[in-house]
Amino acid sequence: MNFHLPTYKEPDFNQEPFLSAPDAQTVKVTIEGVAPEHYHGLSIYPEYFKIQGQWILARESRMDGVPVLKSDGTIQVVEFRNLKVGDQVIVGRSEDGRQGIYVYARGFSSHEASADLFAFRSGRSRETAYSKDYNDLYDLLNYEKDHGYIVWVLGPAVVFDYDSRLALSALIANGYVHAILAGNAMATHDLEAALFGTALGQNTYNQQSPPNAHYHHLDLINKAREAGSLDQLIEKESIHDGVVYSAIKNKVPLVLAGSIRDDGPLPPVIANVYQAQDEMRKHTRKATTLICLATQLHTIAAGNMTPAYTQKNGEIRPVYIYCVDIAEFAVNKLKDRGSLSVTTLVTNVQDFVVHLRNNLVSS
């Protein structure tokens, strides 16, 4: 294995403007759930705050949160809805250190000589060469399997194909998946495939649509609701393959966030969006690698709450984010929302998952 974590290079705070910068200013919350004016909005990058003359790194971050100074001198990242009266919110919109706030985006930069200013195909598109990205990802996942926390964000397309569904199940069984974030559709069609051999009524292998197969996903949801849980459904219907089955068998957390589009939904789907966000956040805050497959809204949601860094064993390390979709527009949406540390691959997610299985799991 050729993978090595890059070394994090801390800013040199023994120089200007850091030395003469004032302490970061705070203002108390007076209305629950409402930040004071001029609050500082966090990014996905490491952010330092000058507290009593010392530059303190927020232990974690997420977009659309605010930094709250705790009584022990630590910085806590808090969503607006979770702000309490009396919380000391750090205020200031300057990010270059002058107001005691410094956003640091180059901690893992190699500082190698820059390439030519002009170059063909510098963006990421269907014409991009992805061979190195695949090889890098194989090495990364072999490392993360034992040393990290790999979170997968799944759209239903990944279980519409016979081979990709089995491939992802094999990746789960072999330790390459530590948590799954998805919606009602992914789990429904995976279980539909396990019970009926179809996904949204179409056979996952030969693409045939049997008579009345358009009822299958509703029949599956109905059976699951009658069973009361996915565990009991799997036992009652003798289901023995698929993504949901493998996740439950291998005790991989499965967070299913609800949507206004949902049928049913399945018993474990979380209807309250803020509760779903909290459950997703439990895993994105532990994530060291995030892999998002063919689900634009879930990808943006998970990407925005996943920092570009995390701390493990006292050391700061990068969080790797991959966004995979057959549509260029979809993979670029996450970058447009500010998650600049993402690696995008424009390809069929079904082929992507099979490639991973073939190169990571010994037959």
N, C-alpha and C positions, 0 to 999 in steps of 0.2 A: 504494500500500500504506500502510495506516494504523498498522501495528504498530511499536511502540517498546518496547525492553526497559525494565522499571522499574529505577530506580536503587536500589542497595543502600545502606542507611543503617547504618553501623557503630554498635555501642553506644558510649556515652560512658564510657570507662573512667576518666576524670578526676573521678569522683564516687564516693560510697559506694553500695554496699558494696565496690566494686571496689578502691578505693585501699588500704584496710586489710585486704583479704582475703589470706590466706596463699597461698603457692605450692601448686599441686595436689600431693597426695601420691602416691607410687608404691610398689608392692610387687612384688618379683621373682616371676616364675613359677618354681615349684620342680618341678612335674610337667607334662610336655609335654601340651598340649591342655586344661589346667585353669587357669582364672583364679583369682587369690587372692580371699579373702573380701572382701566389700564393694567388689568391682570396680564400675566405672562402666559401665553399659550405654548405648550410644549410641542416638540417635534419627535421624530423617531430616533434622533441622534443623541449621543452623550451630551448632557448639559450640566455645566458647573455653575454654582452660586457661591458668592463670597459671603460667608457667615462668620462674624466675629474675627475678621481678618484672615480666614482660611477659606480656600476654594474647595467646595464640597460637591462631589458628583452625585446626582440623583441616581439611586440604585437601579431604577428602571424608568422607562418612559413610555409614552404612547401619544399619538396625535389626539388633539381635542381634549386634553386634560390640562390641569393647572398644578403648579408646584406649591405644596403646603409645607411650611416650616414647622416641624414638630418640636416639642419641648426638649427633646434629647439632642437637638441640633441636626437631625436627619431631614432629608427632603422626601416627602411622600407625594406620589402622583395621584391626583384625585379627579374623577369625572365631575362635571358641573352638578349633576343631579345628586352627588354624594357629599357635597360641601355642607358643613355644619356651622351654625352660628358660633363665632369665636375662632374658627380656623384662620391661621395666619397665612394668607395667600401672597406669594411673591409677585410684585408688580414691576412693570417695565417692559418696553417693546424693543430696546436695543439689545442686540445679541453678540456684540463684539467685545464685551467685558467692561465697557465704560460705565454701565449701571450695576455692576456686580453680577451680571448674567453673561455666560459665554456658551454659545452653541458650537460644538466641536465635531465637524464632519470628516476630519482627515486622520482619525486615530489609527486606522488600519491601512492607510495609503502606503504604497511601496516607495514613493518618491523617485521612481525610475524616470529616465529621460522621456520627455513627451514625444509623441509621434508627430508626423507631418500635420500641419494645420489643415491641409486639404487631403481628403482620401475618399475613394469610392466606397459605397455600401457601409457607411459608418453606423447606420441605425440597425435595428433588429427587425427583420422581416422574414417572409417566406423564402427569400433568397440568401439568408444568412447561413453560414457553415456552422453546424451545431455539433460536430464530432467531438471537439475538445470539451464543450459544455457537458456532453454525456459522460465522457471519461472523468471529468472533474467531479461530476455528481456521483458516479459510482464510488470513487475514492472517498468522497465526503460521507456518503451514507454508510459505508463500511466502518468509518470512524465513529459516526454519530450513533450507530447501532448500540455501541457499548459505552460511549462517553457523552452522549447528548440526549436531546428530547425532540423527536421528529414528529411534527404535527402536519397532518394532511387535511386539506380543504377540498371537498369533493362535490362536483356536480353530477347529475344523473347520467351523463353521457359515458362516464367511466364504467358503468355496469350494464350498458346497452349491448355490449359485445361479449360473446362467449369467452374468448381468450383473455380479454383484458380483465374481466370479472374474476376469472380464476387466477390471473397473474397478480392482481392486487391482493387476493386472499392469501396467496403464497408469500407475498411480501409481509403481510401481517403476521402470518404463522412463523416466519423466520426472523422476526424482531426488528423489521425496518419501519414499523409504524408504532408510535407511542400514544397517539391520540388522533381522533377523527372529528372534524367539524363539517357538518353537512346540513341538509334540509330534509324535509319529509319525502321529497321525490327520490333522492338517492337510495334511501333505505327501503322505500316502498318497492321500487323497481328491482332492486337487488333481491328482496324477498319474493317478489313476484316471479323472478327468474328461477329461484330455488324451488318454488312450489309448482309453477306452471310451465317453466321453460321459456317464458316470454317476458319482455320489458315493454310496458305500455302497449301490450297486445301483440307485439311482433316477436317471433322466435329469435332468440339472441344469436343463433348460429346460421340458420338458413333464411332468415328474414320473412318467413311465411307468417301469415296472420290467420290462425284457425278461426272457425265460426265462434262468434260471441267473445272473442279474445279481448275485445275492448272493455269487457267487464272485469278482466283479471285483476287489474290494480285495485279496483274497488272491492272485489271479493277478498283480496289479500288484506286490505285495510280492515274490512269488516271482521275477518277471522282474527286479526291481531287485537282488535278492540274487544272481541268476545273473550279471547284468551286472557286479556288484562295486562300483558307485558310481552316484550319480544322474547324473553327467555322462555316463557310458558308457550308461546306460539311455536318456537323452534322445537320444543319438546313434544308438543301435541301433534304437530304436523311432520315430525321426524325429518326436519330440515338439517342437512349435513354439509352444505357448501355455501360459498358466497362471502361477501364482505362483512355483512352484519353477523353472520354465523361465526366467522373467524375472529371478529372483534370481541364478541361475547365469550367465545371459547378461550381466547388468549388474554382476557381481562383488559382489553384496550378500551379506554373511555371513548364513548360515542355521544357527541353533543349534537342534537338535532334541533335546529332553530326554526321556529314556525314562520309562516308567510301567509299573507292574505289570499294567496293562490291555492293553498293546500286543500286537498281532499282528505276527509276523515277528521283529523290526521291520525297517524300511528300513536299509540299510547305514550311513548317517551318524548314526543315533540313538545318543545317548550313554547307555549303560545305568547307569553309575555316577552316582548322583544328585549326589555332591559334585563330581565332574568336570564334570557338566552345570552345576551352580551356578557353578563357577569360569568356565566359558565364557560363561554368561549375564552374569556380573559384569563381564567384559571390556567388554561393550557398555553395561550400565546405568551404569557409572562414567563413560562418555563421553557418555551421553545428555543431551540438552538438552530433548527432548520424548519422552514415552513414551505410546503409544496402545495400549490393551488392548481387545481385541474378543472377547467371548463365550467367555471361558475363565477360570473363577473361580480355580482353583488356580494356574495360570500367572500370572494377574494379581496375586494376593496375593504370590507368590514374587518376581516382578519388581518390584512396587511396594515391597516391604519392603527390597529391596537398592538402590533408587534414591533418592538423597538429594534434598532439596528445593532444593538449590543445586549449582552447579558453578563452577569457576574457568576462565575462558577469557581468554587474553591479559592475565593479571594482574588481571582484574576478576571480581567475584562476580556471578553472574546466576542467576535462578531456573530450575529444571527444571519443565516443564509436564507434568502427568500427566493423561491422559484415560482414563476407564473407561466403556466402552459395552456395554450388554447390554439385552435386552428385559425382563429380570427385575429389579425394584427391589431385591430381596434381594441379587442378585449384585453390583450396582454399589455397594451400601452395605457390602459385606463388606470392601472395601479400606479405606474410612474407619474401619471398626470395628477394623482391625488397626493403625491409627496413621498411615496415609499421608494426613494431613489436607489436603495440597495438591492432592488430586485433584479434577478436574472430572468429574462423572458425567452421562451422557446415557442416558436410558431409551428405547431405540428398537431396531428391528431392525437388526443390524449390516450386513446386506446392503444395506438402503436407505442406511445411513450411508456406506458405502464408495462407492456410486454417486453420492451427493450430492457427496462430495469430488472424485471424478473429473470430474463435470460442471462443477464450479466452479473446478477447478485446472488441468485439462488441456484445452488448446485442441484442437478436433476437426480 
